[in-house]
Amino acid sequence: MKNLLIVYHSKNGKNRSMATAVLEGARHDDIEGVVVRFKTAPEAGADDLLWADGLILGTPENFGYMSGALKDFFDRTFYEVEGQVEGRPYCIFVGSGNDGQGAVASIQRICKGYKFREVLPPLIIVGDMSDDSPGLCRELGMGMAAGLDAGIF
């Protein structure tokens, strides 16, 4: 069995909806060899990162950056897991009012410090959720879980 950690932050509900759809995809019936742990950024900690074989990170874009809660998650876990999580595959989803690029870039920069490996392109939903948005989120979750299940990541 592989372990997939989904860590997200949501203030107004959009990112919670995105995260829930990501979770649905990761728990697709065709994926049998992956256990999923679903936590908000304030709830998640170093033990969760050490448990995980892969992770999905979600955040709103705040002032062209990730949310403070997701940054706090990184701040609370970096030294505790340093040297123990290199090469872990990850991907990102961002709910944005602008273009999401600042949030993505800030997460990617920090993930380089952890020596994580980005394996799927970031998913950015700009503006309100459209009819297509939940499906795109489910695809991201399914893609990461299927990659772990198949041993690709």
Backbone bond lengths (Angstrom), bond angles and torsions (degrees), N, CA, C in turn:
res aa  C-N    CA-C-N  psi(-1)  N-CA   C-N-CA  omega(-1)  CA-C   N-CA-C  phi
1 M - - - 1.451 - - 1.526 109.69 -
2 K 1.326 114.23 143.22 1.464 121.81 174.95 1.523 108.47 -108.77
3 N 1.309 115.76 153.64 1.464 122.02 -178.05 1.516 110.48 -114.40
4 L 1.325 116.37 126.95 1.456 123.35 179.43 1.520 109.20 -116.67
5 L 1.326 115.81 125.28 1.454 122.50 178.38 1.524 109.41 -105.27
6 I 1.318 116.20 127.21 1.467 122.31 172.79 1.523 106.85 -110.59
7 V 1.345 115.79 118.98 1.459 122.56 178.87 1.519 107.09 -120.77
8 Y 1.334 116.13 129.18 1.462 118.83 -177.41 1.519 110.10 -147.00
9 H 1.318 114.70 163.67 1.457 121.24 171.29 1.519 108.14 -131.16
10 S 1.321 115.01 142.01 1.460 121.04 176.99 1.515 108.33 -146.81
11 K 1.302 116.01 130.88 1.465 120.15 177.07 1.526 110.75 -100.88
12 N 1.325 116.83 -43.38 1.465 120.72 -173.39 1.521 114.65 -108.78
13 G 1.315 117.92 1.81 1.455 120.48 175.46 1.510 116.07 106.91
14 K 1.330 118.89 -25.02 1.466 120.28 -179.02 1.526 110.65 -60.56
15 N 1.318 116.72 -49.38 1.457 118.84 -178.36 1.523 111.93 -69.99
16 R 1.312 118.04 -27.22 1.469 120.48 173.80 1.523 109.20 -65.26
17 S 1.331 117.43 -42.15 1.469 120.91 176.59 1.514 110.64 -63.21
18 M 1.323 116.43 -42.47 1.461 120.13 177.75 1.531 110.31 -62.55
19 A 1.335 116.43 -46.34 1.464 120.86 -178.32 1.527 111.20 -63.04
20 T 1.326 116.59 -39.60 1.464 120.00 179.02 1.530 110.81 -63.08
21 A 1.326 116.92 -40.28 1.471 120.35 177.46 1.527 110.61 -68.09
22 V 1.327 118.33 -38.77 1.475 121.80 175.48 1.529 108.89 -59.24
23 L 1.331 116.57 -45.24 1.465 121.44 178.34 1.522 111.42 -60.04
24 E 1.323 117.44 -43.76 1.470 120.72 178.45 1.519 110.75 -58.30
25 G 1.329 116.71 -43.46 1.458 120.08 178.42 1.511 112.22 -64.62
26 A 1.330 116.95 -41.40 1.464 121.10 -178.94 1.527 111.72 -66.47
27 R 1.323 116.28 -25.86 1.472 121.02 179.91 1.529 112.41 -100.33
28 H 1.314 116.93 22.22 1.465 121.09 -179.99 1.530 109.87 -55.32
29 D 1.319 116.29 144.73 1.469 122.42 -176.99 1.525 113.55 -58.10
30 D 1.325 118.46 -28.39 1.461 121.18 -178.53 1.527 113.07 -77.21
31 I 1.324 117.60 -9.71 1.464 121.80 -178.92 1.521 107.66 -103.35
32 E 1.314 115.53 108.92 1.463 120.21 -173.37 1.519 113.97 -104.93
33 G 1.326 117.93 -21.02 1.459 120.01 -171.87 1.509 115.03 -103.90
34 V 1.337 117.92 25.81 1.466 120.88 -177.90 1.529 110.08 -130.74
35 V 1.324 115.10 128.37 1.456 122.24 173.15 1.526 106.61 -99.42
36 V 1.332 117.04 132.64 1.465 121.45 -176.62 1.521 109.97 -111.69
37 R 1.316 115.33 132.18 1.465 122.72 173.00 1.527 106.34 -113.31
38 F 1.333 117.22 127.32 1.467 124.82 -172.27 1.517 108.49 -119.05
39 K 1.349 116.97 112.99 1.460 120.14 -175.49 1.515 111.70 -139.19
40 T 1.331 114.88 148.99 1.455 119.10 170.51 1.528 107.76 -75.39
41 A 1.319 115.86 158.80 1.466 120.31 -178.84 1.535 111.91 -57.41
42 P 1.346 119.91 -42.64 1.468 118.10 178.13 1.528 114.01 -65.30
43 E 1.328 118.08 -27.27 1.468 121.89 -179.44 1.527 112.72 -80.61
44 A 1.315 117.14 -31.25 1.466 121.55 -172.98 1.524 110.80 -76.90
45 G 1.332 115.20 149.26 1.451 119.96 -179.28 1.516 112.57 -146.19
46 A 1.308 114.77 -170.52 1.464 121.92 -176.96 1.530 111.86 -60.70
47 D 1.322 117.66 -39.04 1.464 120.25 179.26 1.523 111.53 -60.30
48 D 1.328 116.54 -35.66 1.459 120.35 177.94 1.526 110.82 -65.72
49 L 1.328 116.94 -42.65 1.472 120.04 178.26 1.518 111.55 -64.22
50 L 1.317 117.27 -40.67 1.459 120.38 178.89 1.527 111.35 -66.42
51 W 1.315 117.24 -31.28 1.465 122.71 178.47 1.524 111.72 -71.59
52 A 1.330 116.51 -32.97 1.466 122.29 -169.05 1.523 113.19 -78.08
53 D 1.333 114.34 140.77 1.467 121.52 169.59 1.524 110.68 -94.25
54 G 1.318 117.44 -15.31 1.451 124.01 178.18 1.506 108.95 -161.77
55 L 1.348 116.63 160.76 1.451 118.44 -179.05 1.521 112.31 -145.93
56 I 1.314 113.32 151.97 1.460 123.03 174.64 1.520 106.54 -121.12
57 L 1.325 115.46 127.31 1.459 122.08 -176.46 1.518 109.89 -113.36
58 G 1.328 117.32 130.58 1.456 120.83 -179.26 1.517 111.84 -129.63
59 T 1.325 115.37 140.93 1.455 120.70 -178.51 1.521 111.27 -155.27
60 P 1.331 116.55 152.94 1.458 117.95 164.23 1.524 108.14 -77.85
61 E 1.305 115.48 161.23 1.460 119.68 172.27 1.522 107.23 -90.34
62 N 1.320 116.25 120.08 1.459 121.95 179.26 1.521 108.71 -118.81
63 F 1.325 116.77 114.93 1.460 121.85 179.30 1.529 111.73 54.26
64 G 1.335 116.82 38.51 1.453 121.24 179.21 1.514 113.49 73.81
65 Y 1.324 118.02 22.08 1.458 122.96 -176.31 1.525 108.25 -142.64
66 M 1.331 117.20 171.86 1.459 120.63 172.86 1.522 108.95 -69.13
67 S 1.324 116.81 167.77 1.463 120.07 177.67 1.524 109.95 -67.95
68 G 1.318 115.52 153.85 1.460 120.19 176.42 1.517 112.02 -61.41
69 A 1.332 117.18 -32.93 1.464 120.67 -179.90 1.525 111.31 -65.79
70 L 1.336 117.81 -40.94 1.464 119.39 178.07 1.529 110.20 -69.54
71 K 1.323 117.16 -38.87 1.470 120.37 176.38 1.519 110.01 -61.53
72 D 1.328 117.30 -40.29 1.463 121.43 177.00 1.528 111.04 -61.06
73 F 1.327 117.30 -40.57 1.470 121.03 176.16 1.527 109.87 -56.67
74 F 1.322 116.46 -46.47 1.464 119.61 178.06 1.532 110.83 -63.00
75 D 1.326 116.67 -44.24 1.466 120.85 -179.62 1.531 112.09 -60.71
76 R 1.327 116.52 -37.72 1.470 121.04 -177.54 1.518 114.14 -78.08
77 T 1.332 116.97 -16.19 1.465 118.34 -172.29 1.522 114.86 -115.12
78 F 1.308 118.92 -18.80 1.466 120.06 -169.75 1.526 112.82 -56.12
79 Y 1.308 117.89 -59.24 1.468 119.73 -175.21 1.522 112.46 -68.89
80 E 1.325 116.46 -28.24 1.464 120.25 179.14 1.529 112.59 -67.59
81 V 1.338 117.68 -28.13 1.468 120.57 -177.36 1.533 112.56 -113.16
82 E 1.314 116.88 0.38 1.469 120.52 -175.92 1.525 110.51 -52.33
83 G 1.333 115.19 130.73 1.453 122.16 179.54 1.517 115.02 80.59
84 Q 1.340 117.56 1.52 1.464 120.52 -176.61 1.527 113.82 -117.39
85 V 1.328 117.54 -4.60 1.468 119.90 -174.03 1.531 112.92 -128.28
86 E 1.311 116.97 13.67 1.461 119.27 -177.38 1.524 111.63 -58.79
87 G 1.327 114.64 141.13 1.453 121.13 176.84 1.512 115.27 81.74
88 R 1.326 118.45 -1.55 1.460 119.84 179.57 1.522 109.44 -63.10
89 P 1.320 117.56 130.54 1.466 120.18 178.08 1.527 111.12 -73.57
90 Y 1.331 114.85 145.05 1.455 119.70 178.22 1.511 109.95 -147.06
91 C 1.336 114.49 163.47 1.453 122.23 170.20 1.525 108.02 -148.89
92 I 1.330 115.64 170.12 1.463 122.38 -169.26 1.527 110.44 -131.19
93 F 1.341 115.75 143.66 1.458 120.34 164.25 1.521 108.81 -129.80
94 V 1.336 115.09 142.16 1.466 121.82 -175.14 1.525 109.07 -134.75
95 G 1.323 115.93 130.80 1.454 122.10 168.92 1.517 107.21 -97.40
96 S 1.322 116.64 122.32 1.459 120.40 -169.00 1.516 112.12 -129.96
97 G 1.311 115.27 148.58 1.449 120.93 169.55 1.517 110.83 -97.80
98 N 1.311 116.92 -18.87 1.459 122.76 -178.55 1.523 108.67 -108.05
99 D 1.331 117.52 -109.40 1.467 118.79 178.68 1.527 112.99 -121.53
100 G 1.327 118.15 -8.36 1.457 121.87 176.50 1.511 116.00 78.70
101 Q 1.319 117.34 -9.35 1.465 120.25 -173.34 1.529 112.80 -65.59
102 G 1.323 117.60 -35.99 1.456 119.95 179.01 1.517 112.02 -64.35
103 A 1.331 116.80 -42.48 1.466 120.69 177.97 1.528 110.57 -63.58
104 V 1.321 116.29 -45.15 1.464 120.38 179.33 1.528 110.24 -60.39
105 A 1.333 116.95 -48.42 1.460 120.51 -177.91 1.526 111.77 -61.60
106 S 1.331 117.45 -38.98 1.459 119.67 -179.53 1.534 111.41 -67.83
107 I 1.321 117.37 -38.81 1.464 120.45 177.48 1.527 109.94 -67.86
108 Q 1.323 117.06 -44.98 1.461 120.01 -179.94 1.528 111.53 -59.56
109 R 1.318 116.60 -40.36 1.469 120.30 179.72 1.528 110.70 -62.28
110 I 1.322 117.24 -45.03 1.462 120.41 179.81 1.530 110.79 -67.72
111 C 1.316 116.59 -39.54 1.468 119.70 179.89 1.531 112.27 -63.89
112 K 1.321 117.03 -28.06 1.475 119.69 173.45 1.520 110.38 -63.15
113 G 1.331 117.03 -36.82 1.457 120.70 177.61 1.523 112.31 -64.23
114 Y 1.313 116.73 -37.37 1.467 121.32 176.11 1.532 111.00 -74.63
115 K 1.321 115.80 -17.35 1.466 124.03 -174.81 1.526 111.22 68.01
116 F 1.357 115.01 34.16 1.455 120.47 171.10 1.524 108.62 -72.09
117 R 1.322 116.75 164.90 1.462 123.18 -178.64 1.526 108.93 -121.77
118 E 1.331 116.17 115.43 1.468 120.29 179.31 1.523 108.96 -74.48
119 V 1.335 116.55 125.53 1.463 119.98 -173.32 1.521 114.39 -116.84
120 L 1.321 118.01 -13.79 1.461 121.88 177.07 1.525 108.21 -134.63
121 P 1.329 117.25 149.31 1.465 118.82 178.33 1.520 111.22 -65.05
122 P 1.330 117.37 147.03 1.457 120.32 178.22 1.533 111.50 -61.23
123 L 1.317 115.49 143.11 1.461 121.79 173.93 1.516 107.67 -102.37
124 I 1.323 116.11 120.74 1.461 121.82 179.03 1.522 108.12 -119.87
125 I 1.333 115.84 122.84 1.452 121.73 175.15 1.525 106.43 -107.07
126 V 1.332 116.59 111.70 1.460 122.23 -178.84 1.525 108.88 -92.90
127 G 1.331 115.54 132.04 1.463 120.02 179.11 1.518 111.10 77.56
128 D 1.320 114.78 -158.40 1.455 120.45 -178.89 1.518 111.03 -68.68
129 M 1.314 115.64 157.68 1.457 121.39 175.15 1.528 108.46 -64.24
130 S 1.320 116.06 133.09 1.458 121.73 175.16 1.525 108.33 -98.53
131 D 1.318 116.39 178.61 1.461 120.25 177.18 1.525 111.95 -62.23
132 D 1.344 117.11 -28.46 1.461 122.19 -179.02 1.526 113.54 -82.31
133 S 1.321 117.49 -20.69 1.467 121.15 -171.71 1.526 114.40 -58.50
134 P 1.335 120.41 -48.35 1.465 118.57 179.64 1.528 112.88 -59.68
135 G 1.311 117.15 -38.36 1.463 120.21 178.65 1.516 112.14 -64.06
136 L 1.328 116.55 -39.81 1.467 119.97 177.53 1.524 110.69 -64.37
137 C 1.318 115.96 -39.56 1.473 120.27 178.08 1.530 110.80 -66.32
138 R 1.326 116.82 -43.22 1.471 119.71 177.38 1.518 110.64 -60.45
139 E 1.343 117.43 -40.54 1.467 120.82 178.45 1.524 111.61 -61.09
140 L 1.328 116.86 -39.73 1.463 119.81 178.45 1.526 110.31 -62.58
141 G 1.322 116.99 -48.49 1.461 120.66 179.45 1.514 112.16 -62.50
142 M 1.321 116.28 -42.60 1.451 120.91 179.82 1.526 110.89 -66.20
143 G 1.327 116.22 -40.95 1.465 119.65 -179.59 1.515 111.74 -62.66
144 M 1.331 116.91 -43.40 1.461 119.39 179.44 1.520 111.09 -67.16
145 A 1.330 117.48 -46.25 1.464 120.50 -179.32 1.522 111.60 -64.76
146 A 1.327 117.53 -41.30 1.465 120.74 179.46 1.523 110.59 -65.15
147 G 1.338 116.82 -39.23 1.462 120.19 177.29 1.514 112.52 -63.13
148 L 1.325 116.62 -40.74 1.477 120.53 175.66 1.520 110.05 -65.78
149 D 1.334 116.57 -45.94 1.470 122.19 -177.68 1.531 111.19 -59.87
150 A 1.316 116.33 -39.63 1.470 120.89 -177.94 1.523 113.24 -84.44
151 G 1.313 117.14 -6.46 1.459 119.82 -179.00 1.508 113.77 78.88
152 I 1.335 117.54 14.90 1.456 121.64 179.18 1.526 110.18 -74.85
153 F 1.311 116.75 -37.43 1.480 120.99 -179.92 1.506 109.96 -97.99
